[in-house]
Amino acid sequence: MQTISETISAMVRWLVTFSPWPVRVRITHRAIAFQHRFRFQLVPPVVLRCLPTPLAKRFVHYVPFTKKKQSWCRAITLGPGIHWYWPKTTEVDILPIERQTLDLPVQTVWTADQQSVAVRGEVVFVVKDIRLAVCKTFDFQQTIQDVAQFVVVSVVTGKSCEELAQSMRCSQLTEEFTALLDAELKSYGVGVIRAFFADFSKCASIRVYGEQLQGTVPIDLNAGQYR
């Protein structure tokens, strides 16, 4: 009895996938619908070979599904509201587009006067074109971080430590950082509201590369001998 009920439930779920599904998009979000289509050849090529050439050309011209066509996928932007789609051939991703903040990791950079400084940036952005952001990158937030870190290096290495400190006091550095990053991200459909340095200080960086050697014996510093 349980097997019959499970079979009926599975059939119902399978049939439901052939019906349209609703998707709700908030006013602060946008949705991207990836529509997939597969075009097939309904008439086998053997039939066309058996026909005379003039008749086969007319047959191909007037009868649908005679030529073999390739499958394709296209992206459509969905605005706020309720939309219906067919889950068998359509995938829908919903993403926020309004004001968002991205924390950049701390970067240790050399200035123009050979001073080592540690900086950490913040990026406040909006998504102006969700289709560009999704279709031109695999992960557009990771792309924003990569481009922002590159711009940080360009800004910091082009100035001395004293110039950086003066620019931060008069907000000139924030304006330059914002303008450069906005120009770099425009092609990805992202607009930068503000990009600034949240942390800035001189530092002495020590980097250790490599892995721990295998088979080493730990040393007891208190006893002054090997354990």
Secondary structure, 3 states (H helix, E strand, C coil): CHHHHHHHHHHHHHHHCCCCEEEEECCCEEEEEEEEECCCCCCCHHHHHHCCHHHHHHHHHHCCCCCCCCCEEEEEEECCEEEEECCCCEEEEEEECCCEEEECCCEEEECCCCCEEEEEEEEEEEECCHHHHHHCCCCHHHHHHHHHHHHHHHHHHCCCHHHHHHHHHCCHHHHHHHHHHHHHHHHHCEEEEEEEEEEEEECCCCCCCCCCCCCCCCEECCCCEEC
